[in-house]
Amino acid sequence: MDAFIPHAQHFVQARNVVSISMVVGSFLALVAGRSATNAQWLGGRSRCDSCGARLRWQQIVPVVGYLNARGKCGLCKVGIPLL
Protein backbone atom coordinates (compact mmCIF):
# COMPACT_ATOMS: atom_id res chain seq x y z
CA MET A 1 0.00 0.00 0.00
CA ASP A 2 2.94 2.36 0.66
CA ALA A 3 3.86 2.25 -3.04
CA PHE A 4 0.72 4.24 -3.89
CA ILE A 5 1.34 7.03 -1.39
CA PRO A 6 3.49 9.75 -2.99
CA HIS A 7 6.52 10.77 -1.00
CA ALA A 8 6.37 14.24 0.48
CA GLN A 9 9.66 15.21 -1.16
CA HIS A 10 8.34 14.38 -4.64
CA PHE A 11 5.18 16.37 -3.96
CA VAL A 12 7.20 19.41 -2.86
CA GLN A 13 9.46 19.14 -5.91
CA ALA A 14 6.48 18.84 -8.26
CA ARG A 15 4.77 21.81 -6.60
CA ASN A 16 7.93 23.90 -6.98
CA VAL A 17 8.33 22.97 -10.65
CA VAL A 18 4.70 23.82 -11.37
CA SER A 19 4.93 27.14 -9.50
CA ILE A 20 8.13 28.20 -11.25
CA SER A 21 6.70 27.14 -14.61
CA MET A 22 3.59 29.28 -14.06
CA VAL A 23 5.66 32.32 -13.15
CA VAL A 24 8.01 31.90 -16.12
CA GLY A 25 5.08 31.25 -18.47
CA SER A 26 3.27 34.32 -17.20
CA PHE A 27 6.36 36.46 -17.71
CA LEU A 28 6.88 35.14 -21.24
CA ALA A 29 3.24 35.88 -22.07
CA LEU A 30 3.74 39.42 -20.72
CA VAL A 31 6.87 39.90 -22.85
CA ALA A 32 5.12 38.57 -25.96
CA GLY A 33 2.05 40.74 -25.41
CA ARG A 34 3.99 43.90 -24.74
CA SER A 35 6.41 43.26 -27.60
CA ALA A 36 3.48 43.02 -30.00
CA THR A 37 2.36 46.51 -28.96
CA ASN A 38 5.89 47.95 -28.67
CA ALA A 39 5.28 48.64 -24.96
CA GLN A 40 8.01 48.51 -22.35
CA TRP A 41 8.11 45.00 -20.95
CA LEU A 42 10.38 45.55 -17.98
CA GLY A 43 8.63 48.55 -16.56
CA GLY A 44 5.14 49.52 -15.65
CA ARG A 45 2.28 47.56 -14.17
CA SER A 46 -0.18 45.24 -15.82
CA ARG A 47 -3.38 46.98 -16.88
CA CYS A 48 -6.84 46.02 -18.01
CA ASP A 49 -7.00 46.03 -21.82
CA SER A 50 -10.51 47.49 -21.70
CA CYS A 51 -10.46 50.34 -19.16
CA GLY A 52 -6.72 50.74 -18.48
CA ALA A 53 -7.07 50.22 -14.71
CA ARG A 54 -3.93 48.92 -13.02
CA LEU A 55 -4.31 45.35 -11.89
CA ARG A 56 -3.71 44.77 -8.18
CA TRP A 57 -0.89 42.45 -7.15
CA GLN A 58 -3.45 39.84 -6.13
CA GLN A 59 -4.76 39.78 -9.70
CA ILE A 60 -1.42 39.19 -11.41
CA VAL A 61 -0.40 36.05 -9.50
CA PRO A 62 -0.49 33.33 -12.17
CA VAL A 63 -3.66 31.20 -12.19
CA VAL A 64 -4.63 32.00 -8.58
CA GLY A 65 -5.13 35.71 -9.27
CA TYR A 66 -7.12 34.99 -12.40
CA LEU A 67 -9.40 32.56 -10.56
CA ASN A 68 -9.87 34.90 -7.58
CA ALA A 69 -10.88 37.74 -9.89
CA ARG A 70 -13.12 35.29 -11.77
CA GLY A 71 -11.29 36.28 -14.94
CA LYS A 72 -12.61 39.84 -14.88
CA CYS A 73 -11.25 43.31 -14.24
CA GLY A 74 -12.14 44.52 -10.75
CA LEU A 75 -13.24 47.92 -12.07
CA CYS A 76 -15.05 47.46 -15.39
CA LYS A 77 -15.89 43.74 -14.99
CA VAL A 78 -14.79 42.98 -18.57
CA GLY A 79 -13.18 39.57 -19.01
CA ILE A 80 -9.38 39.37 -18.94
CA PRO A 81 -8.05 37.05 -21.66
CA LEU A 82 -5.93 34.09 -20.61
CA LEU A 83 -3.14 34.99 -23.05
N, C-alpha and C positions, 0 to 999 in steps of 0.2 A: 504494500500500500504506500510505503514511503517514496517509491519511484514516481508516483503521480503528483506528489506535493512539490511544487517548485521551490528551489532553495532561495532564501531571502537575498543572497548576494546576486543571483541571476535576475531577480525581480528588480533590484536597485539598479543594476547595470542597464537593464532594458528600459527602465523609466528614465534614466539619465540620457540614454541614446535618443529616445523619443523626444524628450524635452529639448535637447540641443538641436535635433533635426527640425523641430517646429520653429525654433528661434532663427536658425540659419535660413530655413525656407521662407519665413516671413520677411527677413531682411532682403533676401534675393528678390522676392516679389516687390518689395518697396523700391529697390534699385531699378528693376525692370520697368515698373510703372512710372517712376519719376524720370527715367532716361527717355521714355517715349514722349514725355511732355517737356523735355529739356529743363526740368526743375532740378534744384540742388538736392542731391540724395543724401548728403551727410549733414545737412543742417535743416532746421525747421521741424515742426511737429506735423504729425499726420492730421489730415483734415477731411471732413465730409465732402464728397464730390458734389453733393447737391447744394448745400447751404454754406459751405466753407467753415463751419464751426470746428474748432480744434477738438480732437478726440482726447478724452481723459486717459490717464495712464492705465486705468482699469480696462478700457476698451481696446487697447492695442496689444494686450497680452495675447499671444497666439492661441487660437481655439477657445480658450476660457473666456477671454474678453468678448469675443464674438458671440458666444452662447449666452453670456450674462446680459449683453445688450440686445439679445434676441435678433441679432443681425441688422439692427436699425440704429440710425443716428439718434442720440439722446435729445437733440433739439428739434429737428424737423421730422423725425420718425420715418425717413426714407430709407429703404434697404441699403445696406453696405455690401457691395459685391465681395465674393470670396477671394477673387484674384484681381 
